Amino acid sequence: MAKTFKSFVKEYSMGLQVPAMSFMKPTASMNLQAKKKLKPELKEVVHKFMTGHDLTLNGKKHDKIEVEVTGTDNANRKYQLTILSPKELTGKKVSVSAKFMERGKWTKTDTSKHNK
């Protein structure tokens, strides 16, 4: 005897296996929640004072640029930097992407020589 559509829906929604449709999983066992992408916080990757090596800024290549990380923008994944050296760029504020800071030639600045 053939089942009516109403009885089929009732059995399927209760989580019962229908013999003709045994390959289908009951809806109760399905995980329907979307997975969240986890992004690391930006402050964990970069230090307060950083030194960039062989960087180009405003069309001019610099061997070494020392910066201070003054802020982070987690929504746009950017860092706000203030340039400390070279002298012609001192005090300039720049916004840099997190990818550039993580993948570029950046090292932690040795501040012991500056504190003397």
N, C-alpha and C positions, 0 to 999 in steps of 0.2 A: 504494500500500500504506500502510495506517495505521500510525502509530508507536505503540509501547507507551508506557505512562506512564513506565516505568523508563528507556527510551531518551530520552524527552523531557526528563526531569529531569536526566539525565546531560549531554545537549547544552546545556541551559540553564545548568546550574551551571558548565560549562566556559567559558561566555561566548560560545558560538556562537549565531548568529541562527537562529531557527527560521522558515522562510518564512511559515507561517500566523500567526505571532506576531511579525512583523517590527517592530511598533510598540513592543514591549517592549525595554528596554535590558538588556544583560547585567549581572548583579549585581556583576561586578568593577569596573565603571565608576561605581557608585553610591557617593556619599559618605554613609555611615551614621552618622558621628560628630555628636553634638549640638554646636551652636554655643554658646560661652560668652558671657554678657553681661559686658561690661567696664564696671566702675564706676570713676570716677576716685577717687583717694584723697582723703579729706576735707581733709587738711592743705593741699592745693594751692589751695583756693578761699578760705580764710579766713586772716586775719593774726592775730598774737598778741594785739594790742590792737585792739578794734573799738568803734565808736560806733553805736548804734541811734537812729534819729530817729522821733519820734511813735509810740512803742510803748506798749502797755497791759500792765501787770503787776499781778496781784492786783486787777483791777477799777479801777485808777487809771491814767490816761494820763500818760505822761512825755514831755516834749519831747526829752530827750536822756538816754540810758543808756550809760555807758561800761563795757565788760566786758573781761575777760582770758580768753582761751581756754586752759583748763587741761588739757583732754584731748579725745580723740575716741573714739567707739565706732563702728568701721567696720561691724560686723555689723548694728547697728540704725540706722546712718546718723544719729547724733546727736553733738552737741558738748556738752562739759561747760564751763560758764561760771562765772566768779566776778565778781559785780557790783562795780565800783569806785566809781561815782557814779550817782545822787544819794546823799546821806549816809544817808537812812533805809533804803536797800537795801544799803549797803556790806557786803561780806563774804558775802552770800547766794549760795549755789551753786544753779545752775539747769541743767537739761538741755534742750537746744533741738534740734529737728530740722534736718537739713541743708537741707531745702527752705526753711524759714523764714529761715535765714541767707543762702542764695543769692538768694532772691527778694525779701526784705524791704529796707527802707531802711537799709542798713548801709554804713558807710564806715570806712576805716582811720583809727585815732586818731592825731592829730598828737602824738607823744610829745616833740617838741622843747620844748614849753612846760612839760612836767612835769619835765624833767631839770635845769632851772635852779634 
